[in-house]
Amino acid sequence: MDNVKIGEILAPVRPGEETRREQIVKRRFWQKAKKAARHVPFMEDVVAGYYCALDSNTPTRVRGILIAALFYFILPFDTVPDFLALLGFTDDVAVLAAALGAVSAHITPAHRLAAKKALENTEG
């Protein structure tokens, strides 16, 4: 997946669309995260990004980038459908890595701690 495509995925959208995407991410994130956990080597960072995206103290631009990446992550059919063994998550990983890299300074220790605790609870 090239940077142009990732840039398009992470580009700002109109406010109503961002709200719609956020609601879908809230509903579907954990189900997808559980399925993808063994395929995404930085799942703790992804979950921290999820908490950052839902934090009202996070700047709007940062929230938008994270919501866009998480929305793409939970889509059942994207550039490479997730049901394809091993290859299915490669595009998701690329988009998530780009988004997390762009906003990493805004992911706080509190977001990371919440992610760690959430993942510990889902494993047990």
C-alpha positions as CSV (number, residue, x, y, z in Angstrom):
1,M,0.0,0.0,0.0
2,D,1.5,3.3,-1.0
3,N,1.6,6.6,0.9
4,V,-0.9,8.2,-1.4
5,K,-3.6,5.7,-0.5
6,I,-2.8,5.9,3.2
7,G,-2.9,9.7,2.9
8,E,-6.4,9.4,1.3
9,I,-7.6,7.1,4.1
10,L,-6.3,9.4,6.9
11,A,-7.5,12.6,5.2
12,P,-10.0,14.8,7.1
13,V,-13.7,14.2,6.4
14,R,-16.7,16.3,6.9
15,P,-17.8,16.5,10.6
16,G,-20.9,14.4,10.2
17,E,-18.9,11.6,8.6
18,E,-16.3,11.7,11.4
19,T,-19.1,11.3,14.0
20,R,-20.6,8.4,12.1
21,R,-17.2,6.7,11.9
22,E,-16.5,7.2,15.6
23,Q,-19.8,5.5,16.5
24,I,-19.0,2.6,14.3
25,V,-15.5,2.3,15.8
26,K,-16.9,2.3,19.3
27,R,-19.3,-0.5,18.4
28,R,-17.0,-2.7,16.5
29,F,-13.5,-2.1,17.7
30,W,-13.1,-4.7,20.4
31,Q,-14.5,-7.5,18.3
32,K,-12.0,-6.8,15.5
33,A,-9.2,-6.2,17.9
34,K,-9.6,-9.6,19.5
35,K,-9.5,-11.3,16.0
36,A,-6.5,-9.3,14.9
37,A,-4.4,-9.4,18.1
38,R,-2.2,-12.2,16.9
39,H,-1.7,-10.6,13.5
40,V,-0.9,-7.1,14.5
41,P,2.5,-7.0,16.3
42,F,1.8,-3.6,18.0
43,M,-1.8,-4.2,19.2
44,E,-1.1,-2.5,22.5
45,D,-0.3,0.7,20.5
46,V,-3.4,0.3,18.5
47,V,-5.5,0.0,21.6
48,A,-3.7,3.0,23.1
49,G,-4.6,4.9,19.9
50,Y,-8.2,3.8,20.4
51,Y,-8.3,5.4,23.9
52,C,-6.5,8.5,22.6
53,A,-9.1,8.8,19.8
54,L,-12.0,8.7,22.3
55,D,-10.3,11.2,24.7
56,S,-12.0,14.6,24.6
57,N,-8.7,16.2,25.5
58,T,-7.1,14.9,22.3
59,P,-6.8,17.6,19.6
60,T,-9.5,17.3,16.9
61,R,-7.0,16.7,14.1
62,V,-5.4,13.8,16.0
63,R,-8.7,12.3,16.9
64,G,-9.7,12.5,13.2
65,I,-6.5,10.7,12.0
66,L,-7.0,8.0,14.6
67,I,-10.7,7.5,13.9
68,A,-10.0,7.2,10.2
69,A,-7.3,4.6,10.8
70,L,-9.4,2.6,13.3
71,F,-12.4,2.8,10.9
72,Y,-10.4,1.4,8.1
73,F,-9.1,-1.3,10.5
74,I,-12.6,-2.5,11.4
75,L,-14.0,-2.5,7.8
76,P,-14.8,-6.1,6.8
77,F,-13.7,-5.4,3.2
78,D,-10.9,-3.1,2.5
79,T,-7.9,-3.0,0.1
80,V,-6.9,-6.6,1.1
81,P,-9.9,-8.4,2.8
82,D,-9.0,-9.7,6.3
83,F,-10.3,-13.2,5.6
84,L,-7.2,-13.8,3.4
85,A,-4.8,-15.6,5.6
86,L,-1.8,-13.5,6.8
87,L,-2.2,-11.0,3.9
88,G,-5.5,-9.7,5.1
89,F,-4.1,-7.5,7.8
90,T,-1.1,-6.1,5.9
91,D,-3.0,-3.1,4.7
92,D,-4.6,-2.5,8.1
93,V,-1.1,-2.7,9.7
94,A,0.2,-0.1,7.2
95,V,-2.6,2.3,7.8
96,L,-2.4,1.9,11.6
97,A,1.3,2.3,11.7
98,A,1.2,5.5,9.6
99,A,-1.5,6.9,11.8
100,L,0.1,6.0,15.1
101,G,3.5,7.3,13.8
102,A,1.8,10.7,12.9
103,V,0.2,11.2,16.3
104,S,2.4,9.3,18.7
105,A,3.2,12.4,20.7
106,H,-0.5,12.7,21.7
107,I,-0.8,9.1,23.0
108,T,-0.3,9.6,26.7
109,P,0.9,7.3,29.5
110,A,-2.8,7.1,30.6
111,H,-3.8,5.9,27.2
112,R,-1.1,3.3,27.2
113,L,-2.0,2.1,30.7
114,A,-5.6,1.7,29.8
115,A,-4.6,-0.3,26.7
116,K,-2.4,-2.6,28.7
117,K,-5.1,-3.2,31.3
118,A,-7.8,-3.8,28.6
119,L,-5.6,-6.3,26.8
120,E,-4.8,-8.1,30.0
121,N,-8.6,-8.4,30.6
122,T,-9.3,-9.7,27.1
123,E,-6.6,-12.4,27.4
124,G,-7.9,-13.9,30.6
